Amino acid sequence: MLRSSGNRSEPICPLCADWQLPEKLQGPKDRTLFLCPQCQLIFSARKDLPSAELEKAHYLLHENKIGNKGYVEFLNKAILPTLPYLRAGMRGLDFGCGPGPTLSVLLRNRGFVMDDYDPFFFPELKTAQAYDFVFATECFEHFFAPATEVHRIRQLLKPNGTLTVMTAHWQEPSDLPAWYYARDPTHVAFYHRHTFDWIARHYGFEIVYTDNNRVIILRKHQPENKSKL
C-alpha cells in the first residue's frame, strides 16, 4: 500500500497502516526495507516482493518433512511450550504448513485433531471451522499483508484459543544487511517483540509465553459478557 506525498509515494505499514513516515533501511544486497515507527514491523518495499512463481519454487526446495529429524526438533521448539495450554482431543490448524505437512502429524500423534492450510499446497481453508489452537510456524515472515492474515487467523480461533507463532525476531536494524533471515527473498515482514505487543493489544490477544527470540504464544480474549437490559 502506498500513500501520496506531493509528487512521490510513500509506503504505509501493512500491519498497522500507520501514516507516520517509515524509516528506510538497507537490507541484504539491493533490497529496500522500511521500519514502521508505530508497530515496529520491518517490511519489504513493493519492488522486492517475490512473484507467486518464485515463492512456490523456493518452498519446494525445502526438505521440511516428517522424516527430517532436524526439522522435527525445530518444530518441537514451538510445540513443547504450547502443550501446557492444550488438551487431547482439541482441534488445531497448521496455518502455512508448506508442501510436506509435519507439525500436524506430530500433533495428531499426541492426540489432537488437525487440519492443514497453505495458500500454495493446501488452499482449502475450512473458514467455518472454529479451532482451539492455530500454529503459524515460519510463515508470518512471508505475509505481504500481515493485517489481513492476523485478522483471518483470529477469526478462525475460538475464544480462549491459542495462536503459536514461530518467526525470528529482529533485534537491531543495523544487523539487517547481514542477517540470514532477511537474505531469503520470500521473507518480506520481520517482527520485533514490540510488534507482537501491538498485535496483542489491537487484535484482542494476551501474550502467555515468549522465548524473546522466535516463539511466541498468544491467547485470544474471551468476549465480555453483556448483561441484557
ZAMARGU-4260 file (C-alpha; in steps of 0.2 Angstrom, whole numbers, plus 5000, padded with zeros to 4 digits):
<rodrens>
0) 5000/5000/5000 | 5006/5017/4996 | 5001/5035/5001 | 5004/5051/4990 | 5015/5064/4997
5) 5017/5078/4984 | 5024/5071/4968 | 5030/5055/4977 | 5023/5040/4985 | 5027/5033/5002
10) 5024/5016/5009 | 5011/5013/5023 | 5014/4999/5035 | 5005/4983/5030 | 5001/4979/5048
15) 4995/4994/5057 | 4993/5006/5042 | 5002/5020/5052 | 5003/5036/5042 | 5020/5042/5050
20) 5034/5041/5038 | 5043/5024/5040 | 5062/5024/5041 | 5070/5017/5026 | 5083/5004/5029
25) 5096/4994/5019 | 5093/4976/5018 | 5104/4962/5010 | 5111/4966/4993 | 5099/4979/4985
30) 5084/4975/4995 | 5075/4990/5002 | 5066/4988/5019 | 5055/5000/5030 | 5053/5001/5048
35) 5036/5006/5055 | 5038/5019/5070 | 5021/5013/5077 | 5021/4994/5077 | 5040/4991/5074
40) 5037/4980/5059 | 5050/4979/5046 | 5043/4977/5029 | 5049/4975/5011 | 5047/4988/4998
45) 5035/4983/4985 | 5048/4982/4971 | 5056/4967/4981 | 5040/4957/4984 | 5043/4940/4976
50) 5031/4933/4962 | 5020/4918/4966 | 5030/4908/4955 | 5046/4912/4964 | 5038/4909/4981
55) 5032/4892/4976 | 5048/4886/4968 | 5058/4892/4983 | 5046/4882/4995 | 5048/4866/4985
60) 5067/4867/4988 | 5064/4864/5007 | 5067/4847/5015 | 5053/4851/5028 | 5046/4833/5030
65) 5042/4821/5044 | 5057/4811/5040 | 5069/4826/5043 | 5075/4824/5061 | 5082/4841/5062
70) 5066/4849/5056 | 5056/4839/5069 | 5067/4845/5083 | 5065/4863/5076 | 5046/4862/5076
75) 5046/4855/5094 | 5053/4872/5099 | 5036/4878/5096 | 5026/4863/5100 | 5033/4859/5118
80) 5029/4876/5126 | 5012/4876/5118 | 5007/4859/5125 | 5003/4866/5143 | 4989/4876/5135
85) 4981/4862/5126 | 4971/4846/5130 | 4970/4830/5120 | 4956/4830/5108 | 4956/4848/5104
90) 4956/4853/5085 | 4970/4863/5078 | 4976/4871/5062 | 4993/4871/5054 | 4992/4888/5045
95) 5006/4889/5032 | 5010/4871/5033 | 5020/4870/5016 | 5021/4856/5004 | 5025/4842/5017
100) 5014/4844/5032 | 5024/4839/5048 | 5018/4849/5063 | 5001/4842/5060 | 5007/4824/5060
105) 5017/4827/5076 | 5001/4834/5085 | 4990/4820/5078 | 5002/4808/5086 | 4999/4817/5103
110) 4980/4815/5102 | 4975/4831/5093 | 4963/4833/5078 | 4972/4843/5065 | 4969/4852/5048
115) 4982/4859/5036 | 4982/4875/5026 | 4994/4883/5014 | 4989/4895/5000 | 5000/4886/4988
120) 4999/4867/4993 | 4983/4865/5004 | 4972/4880/4999 | 4955/4874/5005 | 4954/4883/5022
125) 4938/4877/5032 | 4933/4895/5036 | 4918/4889/5046 | 4928/4879/5057 | 4932/4886/5074
130) 4949/4880/5081 | 4955/4878/5098 | 4973/4882/5093 | 4982/4888/5077 | 5001/4885/5074
135) 5009/4898/5062 | 5027/4891/5061 | 5039/4900/5049 | 5025/4909/5039 | 5022/4926/5047
140) 5038/4932/5038 | 5030/4928/5021 | 5015/4939/5024 | 5013/4953/5011 | 4998/4959/5021
145) 5000/4954/5039 | 4985/4964/5045 | 4974/4953/5034 | 4982/4937/5039 | 4982/4941/5058
150) 4963/4945/5056 | 4959/4929/5047 | 4968/4919/5060 | 4960/4927/5074 | 4943/4924/5066
155) 4947/4905/5065 | 4951/4904/5083 | 4938/4900/5097 | 4938/4912/5112 | 4952/4907/5123
160) 4960/4899/5109 | 4979/4899/5107 | 4990/4905/5092 | 5008/4900/5092 | 5019/4910/5080
165) 5037/4905/5076 | 5047/4918/5066 | 5064/4925/5070 | 5063/4942/5079 | 5074/4956/5073
170) 5085/4964/5086 | 5094/4979/5078 | 5091/4987/5061 | 5110/4988/5058 | 5110/4969/5058
175) 5098/4968/5043 | 5111/4968/5028 | 5120/4953/5035 | 5105/4944/5043 | 5102/4927/5036
180) 5083/4928/5039 | 5082/4944/5028 | 5093/4936/5014 | 5078/4924/5010 | 5069/4933/4995
185) 5052/4926/5001 | 5054/4934/5019 | 5046/4951/5017 | 5040/4955/5035 | 5051/4955/5051
190) 5044/4957/5068 | 5051/4963/5085 | 5044/4959/5102 | 5036/4976/5102 | 5027/4971/5086
195) 5018/4957/5095 | 5014/4968/5109 | 5005/4979/5096 | 4996/4964/5089 | 4990/4958/5106
200) 4983/4975/5110 | 4974/4978/5094 | 4968/4961/5089 | 4962/4955/5107 | 4976/4943/5112
205) 4986/4940/5128 | 5004/4935/5126 | 5006/4920/5138 | 5023/4914/5133 | 5038/4920/5123
210) 5056/4915/5121 | 5060/4933/5116 | 5069/4926/5100 | 5057/4916/5089 | 5042/4908/5098
215) 5028/4917/5105 | 5011/4911/5111 | 4995/4922/5111 | 4978/4918/5118 | 4963/4925/5111
220) 4952/4935/5124 | 4936/4929/5129 | 4922/4941/5124 | 4915/4951/5138 | 4898/4946/5144
225) 4885/4959/5141 | 4870/4959/5153 | 4853/4960/5145 | 4843/4975/5150
</rodrens>
